[in-house]
């Protein structure tokens, strides 16, 4: 009974273990080394034998690491390496063979892994990237800049409502807003007064486009730039409507019901700087609501345009290296 019992135990143990055998020849130049990765589970047993083919290759170093750099075994100035190692932790183990002889040599490597598990240990690889930077280099690079452009700057006179009705004058006008390409946003600067000289003097001092460009360059922020501008003085009121279609512009002109863009529409407006964030096709519909007095108005329309210019800039060019990190597959 006993022999049969021990045979059964042996077969059970043997069938619950997986064995991996590897044999290869490594060619290593003088004073160079090669690495071999071996996967293993805890309590696996690895038997390693390394023998140089060149009989004169007597000075060799053999090192075994737990990956990546925990040194477990170090043998120097030996001809042959032979070890049986029980693994203490799941992982990848790195075998390093150094040829410290004066000539190149081939090495016969044999290793066998007897695993504690039914499956054989296997290596997988994770892709990693490292980024380093080279020496500073002068290059021409694109830079986005904002610039304000005055696209209209003029004055108008609007009759009173009664004159427009009885004498054929106009108490409303349509001003097309022709925005240039790459407009980010636009503004209109407005002032109104019954006194023509007030408007002439104010119009001559309109330079909001250049002021806006100056503040944008200094602050690098449109909203901060606009907040630094002072609106022109105004004495009397007008109604201004931003119209986003030909149809609404025609309806406004004909004194019919129309739709306006609330963002830029102002009623009972004496003066100010009004922002429009849309670059859609637009018209300004301006109306004098006063029944008795005509009014003089001055208006400037400013577009904030994005441009690209080439500038010389010192840059550190990134150098991206891709490499693989081994791991023990589960």
Secondary structure, DSSP 8 states (H G I E B T S, - for coil): -HHHHHHHHHHHHHHT-EEEEEEEEEEE-TTEEEEEEEEE-TT-EEEEEEEESSTT---EEEEEEETTTEEEEEEEEESEEEEEEE--SSEEEEEEEEE-SSS-EEEEEEEEEEESSSS---EEEEEEEEEEEEEEEEEEEEEEEEEEEEEEEEEEEE--HHHHHHS---SEEEEEE---TTEEEEEEEEEEES-HHHHHHHHHT--HHHHHHHHHHHHS-HHHHHHT-------S-EEEEEE-SHHHHHHHHTT-----EEEEEEEEE-EEEEEE---S-EEEEEE---SS--EEEEEEEEEEEEEEEEEEEEEEEEEEEEEEEEEE--
